[in-house]
Every structure is written in C-alpha cells, then in structure tokens.
Amino acid sequence: MPEGHSVHRIARQFARRFVGRAVRVSSPQGRFAEGAAMLDGRTMTDAKAVGKQMFLDFEDGLWLRVHLGIYGAWDFAGALELDAPTASAGGRMGQTNQRGTVVGEHEDSLASIGAPRRARLRMAEQEKVTETVETWPPEPVGQVRVRLLTDETVADLRGPTACEVLDDAGVRAVLDRLGPDPQLDDGPEAEAKFVERLTKSAKAVGLQLMDQSVVAGIGNVYRAEILFRARMNPHTPARTISAEQARDLWADWSRLLEIGVTTGQMMTMDGLDEAAHRRALASRADRHWVYKREGLPCRVCGTHIVLEEMGNRKLYWCPQCQA
C-alpha cells in the first residue's frame, strides 16, 4: 500500500499540471460516471495529500477524495514533471517494492532521463516512466475508474479503495478522523496531538503507529524502520512510552517522510558513504534496516531479523536491538 511520501508526490504532480486548469473528467470503466459528471469541466483549484489520502479541490466547493489502498495507482501521460532521483523498473508510484537503477545523481524532470514530452508515468508505490504516448489523448488502458484530462496532461486512476466526490463538510469530516501529517504541520501543536494520541492507548506501539487516526501516512515499511531506529520493541504498550520518546518518534517520522517526498524513496538508513548511498537508492535490499530482511543478520548486532504478524500486517524487527 502506498505510504505517505508517495501520495504527497502524486499530489505534487497534480498541483503542477492540473491546478488552475479546466479538467475534463470521465469514467471509462463506468463505475464513477455520476461523480465524473459532477466534476467535468470544472477548474481544479488545489491538490493536497493528508497521510495516505489525496484531495483534489474543484471550483464551487467540490472535492475528489482518493485513497489508493493496496491496488490503486495513477497513470499520468503528456506534459509531466518528475522530481525523483530514481527510475524504478516494473512498478507503480505509491508502492514499496521499488527496484531499478539510479540515473545520474538527481533527476529534476522527465527530460533529464531522456524521456519525450509525452511520456507515460505510473505513480503508486513506485514511480516508473514507461512508453511514449503516440496519440493524444491516449486510449485508456485497463479498468480506469476516473480519467482527468487537460489539453496537455492526462491522469488515469485504477483500483482505488476509495474514490468519491465530497463537499467541504465531507472533506472536513474525513480530515477530523486523521492524525497529524508532518508534511502539512510539523509545529508543536501537531507534535502534541501525536504524542497524546499515541500514548493514550494500551495497544502495542507497533499497532498505534499504523493507526491513521494517531498519525497519518505511516505504513508497514516506515513502521518497522522507525521502531528499529528508535531501538523500540514493537510490542511495547504505547501508554508506557514517555513523552520524550514519543516526540523522538515524531521527529524521526518527519525526517524520513521529508526524505521520501524529496527522493521518491523510503530511504531509512543514514550515515552511508557515497557509494553505499547510491546502492541504497538503486536497491531496496540496501535501503532498510529490517524491512523485508527476515532471517538475515541484523546490520547492527548480527541477530536474525524476525518476521511476525501484527494487526494483519507483516512486522519486521530485531529481537536483540529492540529487546
């Protein structure tokens, strides 16, 4: 499932290529025909992500809310901007099984990797520039729930968990259920809200960090990595965590999220030399402390990383470093 950094990057693409433009909205699949008719022809006025959810604001107080869930993805084509330093192979922007090679040290636009102006970019857990668009607009491929089209850019949505038109009150009701997102507010009030919501429960901290009403945007990868970086046992009752420890978790999540939004990668290891950093950008196997490393020796102590299930999701941790 796409974690917070991916959804913020998708929102950036909308902000750059759709906001301020009239948008033709359709539902090639037909399942969103009524909602598409409500938005068709309106100007998009804002695009923002809150945790794993995205909100596209149209004139006259209508919003398109999208939660990609496990299978959702956006395919963009046309005039695009790519601000990630990584070209991933065979994936979707938003997902975490990123593989591929680093093209140069940074990529600031599609042109920087030799892509034509009308390229196709898939965004879900991964980002991938795929084939050239030969005709305009390109024909929808697969079961496209929603198509958003301007004169220069098209965005096709497939397989979302949630896709609905809301008014301002509906958006506010959704936002009120979400925890803080440090990309939107990393000030003392957001930090205090996180600390209060995290530590009020007797649930395990590994469950609390995945609760979107506690903190918005953390998923399986960041949960495992943040807890390892804190040397914290994921089974620790959250209410036993001190305020200082909770603030440290918030600060580390803020740092990792910023790295993810900037680079497009869930880079959770630090202190790497230049060669190791490039390997980490190119391969997830060199990017994380514990995630997807079950049975392998801990990078710090050598104890084998444990895989178990917590809250119906896979949990990776070191029983020595996080004892």
C-alpha positions in Angstrom: 0.0 0.0 0.0 1.3 3.5 -0.8 2.6 5.3 2.2 2.5 9.0 2.9 5.5 10.1 0.8 4.1 8.6 -2.4 0.7 10.3 -2.0 2.4 13.7 -1.4 4.4 13.2 -4.6 1.3 12.3 -6.6 -0.4 15.5 -5.2 2.6 17.5 -6.4 2.1 16.2 -9.9 -1.5 17.3 -9.8 -0.5 20.7 -8.4 2.0 21.3 -11.2 0.0 20.0 -14.1 -3.7 20.3 -13.2 -4.3 23.0 -10.7 -5.6 26.2 -12.3 -6.8 24.4 -15.4 -10.2 23.3 -16.5 -10.4 19.5 -16.3 -12.4 17.0 -18.4 -13.5 14.2 -16.1 -14.8 10.9 -17.2 -15.1 7.3 -16.0 -14.0 5.0 -18.9 -14.9 2.0 -16.7 -18.3 3.4 -15.9 -18.3 2.8 -12.2 -17.7 6.5 -11.4 -19.9 8.0 -14.1 -22.1 10.0 -11.7 -19.2 11.5 -9.8 -17.3 12.3 -13.0 -20.3 14.2 -14.4 -20.4 16.4 -11.3 -16.7 17.4 -11.8 -16.5 17.5 -15.6 -15.4 20.9 -16.9 -14.6 22.4 -13.6 -11.3 24.0 -12.8 -9.0 22.3 -10.3 -8.1 24.8 -7.6 -5.9 22.7 -5.2 -4.3 19.3 -4.7 -3.2 18.1 -1.4 -2.3 14.8 0.4 -3.0 14.1 4.0 -1.3 10.8 5.0 -2.4 8.2 2.6 -5.3 10.1 1.2 -5.5 12.7 -1.5 -7.9 15.5 -2.0 -8.4 17.3 -5.4 -10.3 20.6 -5.0 -12.5 21.8 -7.8 -14.4 25.1 -8.0 -17.7 25.5 -6.4 -16.7 23.5 -3.3 -16.4 20.0 -4.8 -13.6 17.7 -4.0 -12.4 14.3 -5.3 -11.1 12.2 -2.5 -8.9 9.2 -3.4 -7.4 6.5 -1.3 -5.3 4.2 -3.4 -5.3 1.3 -0.9 -3.4 -1.8 -1.9 -4.1 -2.0 -5.6 -4.7 1.6 -6.6 -2.4 3.6 -9.0 -2.4 6.7 -11.1 -1.0 6.7 -14.7 0.0 10.1 -16.0 0.8 10.9 -19.6 1.6 14.0 -21.5 3.4 17.1 -20.2 4.8 15.9 -16.9 7.5 16.7 -14.3 9.4 14.1 -12.5 11.2 15.3 -9.4 12.5 12.0 -8.1 16.2 10.8 -8.3 15.2 7.3 -9.2 13.9 5.4 -12.2 12.2 2.3 -11.0 11.6 -0.8 -13.1 8.3 -2.5 -13.4 6.3 -0.8 -10.7 3.8 1.8 -9.7 4.2 5.1 -7.9 3.0 4.6 -4.4 4.2 1.0 -3.8 7.3 -0.1 -1.9 8.9 -2.9 -3.9 11.0 -0.4 -5.8 13.8 -1.7 -8.0 15.8 -0.2 -10.7 18.8 2.0 -11.3 19.7 5.5 -10.4 20.0 7.7 -13.5 22.6 10.2 -12.5 22.7 11.7 -9.0 19.4 13.6 -9.4 16.5 13.8 -11.9 14.6 17.1 -11.9 12.4 16.5 -14.9 11.4 13.8 -17.4 13.9 15.4 -19.9 16.7 14.5 -17.5 16.3 10.8 -18.3 15.8 11.4 -22.0 12.0 10.9 -21.9 9.9 12.6 -24.6 7.5 15.3 -23.7 4.5 13.0 -23.9 5.8 10.2 -21.8 3.8 8.0 -19.5 4.4 7.9 -15.8 2.9 5.4 -13.4 2.6 6.6 -9.8 1.6 4.3 -6.9 4.1 2.7 -4.5 6.7 3.1 -7.2 7.3 5.6 -10.0 8.1 4.4 -13.5 8.4 6.2 -16.8 7.1 3.8 -19.4 6.3 4.0 -23.1 6.0 7.0 -25.3 2.4 8.3 -26.0 2.0 8.3 -29.7 -1.6 9.6 -30.0 -3.4 12.3 -27.9 -5.2 11.7 -25.8 -4.0 8.1 -25.3 -6.7 5.4 -25.1 -7.5 4.3 -21.6 -5.7 1.1 -20.7 -7.4 -1.4 -18.4 -10.2 -0.7 -15.9 -9.8 3.1 -15.5 -12.1 4.3 -12.7 -11.5 8.0 -13.4 -9.8 10.0 -16.1 -8.7 13.6 -15.6 -7.7 15.3 -18.8 -6.4 18.8 -19.7 -5.0 19.9 -23.1 -1.5 18.7 -22.1 -1.8 16.0 -19.4 -4.0 13.0 -18.6 -4.2 11.1 -15.3 -6.0 7.7 -15.1 -6.9 6.1 -11.8 -7.2 2.4 -11.4 -8.2 0.1 -8.5 -8.6 2.6 -5.6 -10.0 1.7 -2.3 -11.9 5.0 -2.1 -12.9 7.4 -4.9 -15.7 9.8 -4.1 -16.9 13.4 -4.6 -17.3 15.4 -1.4 -18.3 18.9 -0.4 -16.3 21.0 2.1 -18.1 19.4 5.1 -17.5 15.9 3.9 -13.8 16.7 3.5 -13.6 18.2 6.9 -15.3 15.0 8.4 -12.6 12.8 6.8 -9.8 15.1 7.9 -11.1 15.2 11.5 -10.6 11.4 11.6 -7.0 11.6 10.6 -3.9 12.1 12.8 -1.3 14.8 12.1 0.8 14.8 8.9 4.2 16.5 9.4 4.4 17.5 5.7 1.4 19.7 6.5 2.2 20.8 10.0 5.4 19.9 11.9 4.8 22.5 14.6 4.3 22.0 18.3 0.5 21.5 18.1 0.9 18.7 15.6 3.6 17.1 17.7 1.5 17.4 20.9 -1.5 15.8 19.1 0.7 12.9 18.0 2.1 12.4 21.5 -1.3 12.5 23.1 -3.0 10.1 20.7 0.0 7.7 20.6 0.4 7.3 24.4 -3.2 7.3 25.5 -3.7 3.6 24.4 -2.6 0.4 26.0 -2.2 -1.1 22.5 1.3 -2.0 21.2 3.2 0.9 19.7 3.5 -1.2 16.5 -0.2 -1.0 16.2 -0.6 2.6 17.2 1.9 3.8 14.5 -0.2 2.1 11.8 -3.4 3.7 13.1 -4.2 6.6 10.7 -6.2 8.4 13.4 -2.9 8.6 15.5 -0.6 9.7 12.7 -1.3 10.0 9.0 0.9 8.3 6.5 2.9 5.6 8.2 2.6 2.1 6.7 4.3 -1.2 7.1 7.8 -0.1 5.9 8.0 3.1 7.9 6.5 1.4 11.0 9.3 -1.2 11.0 12.1 1.2 10.3 11.1 3.9 12.7 10.8 1.4 15.6 14.2 -0.1 14.8 15.8 3.3 14.5 14.4 4.1 18.0 15.5 0.6 19.2 12.0 0.2 20.5 10.2 -3.2 20.9 7.1 -3.0 18.7 5.1 -4.8 21.4 5.7 -2.1 23.9 2.4 -0.8 25.3 2.1 2.7 23.9 0.9 4.2 27.2 4.3 3.2 28.8 6.2 5.3 26.3 7.5 8.6 27.7 6.6 12.0 26.1 10.2 12.4 25.2 10.3 9.1 23.4 7.1 9.9 21.6 8.5 13.3 20.5 11.6 11.5 19.1 9.4 9.1 17.1 7.5 12.1 15.7 10.8 13.9 14.8 12.2 10.8 13.1 9.0 10.3 11.1 9.1 13.9 10.0 12.7 13.4 8.8 12.0 10.2 7.0 8.9 11.5 5.3 10.7 14.6 4.0 13.4 12.3 2.5 10.7 10.1 0.9 8.9 13.1 -0.6 12.1 14.6 -1.9 13.7 11.5 -3.3 10.8 9.2 -4.0 12.5 6.5 -2.0 11.8 5.1 1.5 15.4 5.7 2.5 15.6 4.8 6.2 19.4 4.1 6.6 21.7 7.1 7.3 25.4 7.5 7.8 26.1 5.9 4.4 29.1 6.8 2.3 28.5 8.0 -1.3 28.8 4.5 -2.8 26.5 2.9 -0.2 24.0 5.7 -0.7 23.9 5.1 -4.4 23.4 1.4 -3.9 20.6 2.1 -1.4 18.8 4.4 -3.9 19.1 1.7 -6.5 18.1 -1.3 -4.4 15.7 -1.8 -1.5 17.9 -4.6 -0.2 20.5 -1.9 0.6 18.0 0.7 1.8 16.4 -0.6 5.0 17.5 -1.8 8.4 14.9 -4.5 9.0 12.1 -4.3 6.4 12.0 -7.5 4.2 15.1 -8.8 5.9 13.6 -11.7 7.8 16.1 -14.4 8.6 19.0 -12.2 7.6 21.5 -10.9 10.2 20.8 -7.6 11.8 23.0 -4.9 10.3 23.9 -3.8 13.9 24.1 -6.9 16.1 24.0 -9.9 13.8 20.9 -11.4 15.3 18.5 -12.7 12.7 15.6 -10.4 11.9 12.2 -11.7 12.9 9.1 -11.7 10.8 5.7 -12.0 12.5 2.2 -10.7 12.0 0.8 -7.7 13.9 -2.6 -6.2 13.1 -2.9 -8.5 10.0 0.3 -6.9 8.6 3.9 -8.2 8.4 6.1 -6.9 11.1 9.9 -7.0 10.9 12.1 -6.4 13.9 15.4 -7.3 15.6 14.7 -9.1 18.9 18.2 -8.1 20.2 18.4 -4.4 19.3 14.7 -3.9 20.0 14.5 -6.1 23.1 
